[in-house]
Amino acid sequence: MPASTLQTAQRRFLFLQGPHGPFFSQLAKMLTAAGAEVWRVGFNAGDAFFWHDPTHFIPFQDSPENWEAALTKIVNDHSITDIALYGDTRPIHAQAVALARSKSLEVHVFEEGYMRPYWVTYERGGSNGHSRLMDMSVSEMKNALEQSDMDTALPPARWGDMRQHVFYGALYHWFVMFRNGAYRGFRPHRDVPVSKEFKLHLHRLVMMPLHALERRIATRRVRNGGFPYHLALLQLEHDASFRMHSSFSSMTEFLDVVMRGFSEGAPKHHHLVFKAHPLEDGRVPLAREIKRLAEEMGVRERVHFLRGGKLAELLNHARTAVTVNSTAGQQVLWRGIPLKVFGAAVYAKPEFVSEQPLAEFFAHPSRPYRKAYGEYRRYLMETSQVAGGFYSARGRRELMRQVVDMMLAPEDPYDALAKGTAAPRQQLRSVK
């Protein structure tokens, strides 16, 4: 019997790794209040620090090679019906998803919002390249929307997540670095050692004021330059979407492809602006690589690098945008700007993204079908995009108002809309 058809009192959730901070702990409290039972597996001292209930905490202190056997025992011993996790590609989560499918357990996947930063993503079974959205056509989404007459949700004034995100990341890695003695078998899902991860988070937190000043100066140069420009939206090289759902093995490879296409196809008076991800922490020397490639291809005077910042200011005047599969592509399409993607993305529908060779795209870009994108965006807002955020207190409060009921519902968000059982969504305008 599928877990989603059980009564709440029969549901037993197993939480694996979540976003840095208290979100998973608060979510578990509300599920418990609803009548479900919740357990948490902790893989390091950071997981333990952010969990509220030691009586329902299961430390995994063995080596990763023994994780599958340990998980199977936990699922059997506690009669687990549901597994909740943040992202589905890290090895411990990929194994959990596979086990859950073999045992017909419900898998609840949280991710950063496809429409970030004002929404988070909640899906069942998989996200990003593993999302059900990958196999849906826009016409299917349009048909499902006939079950709803809601207006498209508007974003709030702000959640204020960025500083909290960086703070919780630094705190989490401090515990992993200095209090992890009981977890000798722990291995991070990224290639960077925990000590370096902590230092990168701390360095970024300390340097935020200086980087903000540098960013404002660079942005002003582009905004006041008076030249047409194309925007390259960069991602974190260690991000799961970049690593697992594209053919690139490094960000430098993507930089090379974009720079070469620009040098071969863009009009000589056009410029190219590389915008770093807001959480870029310096582990990849982007500025140096961009400068090197620009010099090699003879376009140094026409290439710019911005260290993060607000995307809206840049998109207001951009001619085109290119990315691997960044969720920022959604903002590009919302404005009707031509977009080229190089990886698997939930928005990479033929109605929206260009299939032109890159040099041709820079020379004569094809525009997206904006009306179709409007239907696609509305579909996401009615299904997997939940208002709120993981990191700020205000964002978490907003998120909790809807996501617990979504987890306990018989249908996943997509089926609920198609069947006409989806709960109305909040029409956010401001946060009080």
Secondary structure, 3 states (H helix, E strand, C coil): CCHHHCCHHHCEEEECCCCCCCHHHHHHHHHHHHCCEEEEEECCHHHHHCCCCHHHEEECCCCHHHHHHHHHHHHHHCCCCEEEEECCCCHHHHHHHHHHHHCCCEEEEEEECCCCCCEEEEEECCCHHHCHHHHCCHHHHHHHHHHCCCCCCCCCCCCCCHHHHHHHHHHHHHHHHHCCCCCCCCCCCCCCCHHHHHHHHHHHHHHHHHHHHHHHHHHHHHHCCCCCEEEEECCCCCCHHHHHCCCCCCHHHHHHHHHHHHHHHCCCCCEEEEECCCCCCCCCCHHHHHHHHHHHCCCHHHEEEECCCCHHHHHCCEEEEEECCCCCHHHHHHCCCCEEECCCCCCCCCCCCCCCCHHHHHHCCCCCCHHHHHHHHHHHHHCCEEECCCCCHHHHHHHHHHHHHHHHCCCCHHHHHHHCCCCCCCCCCCCC
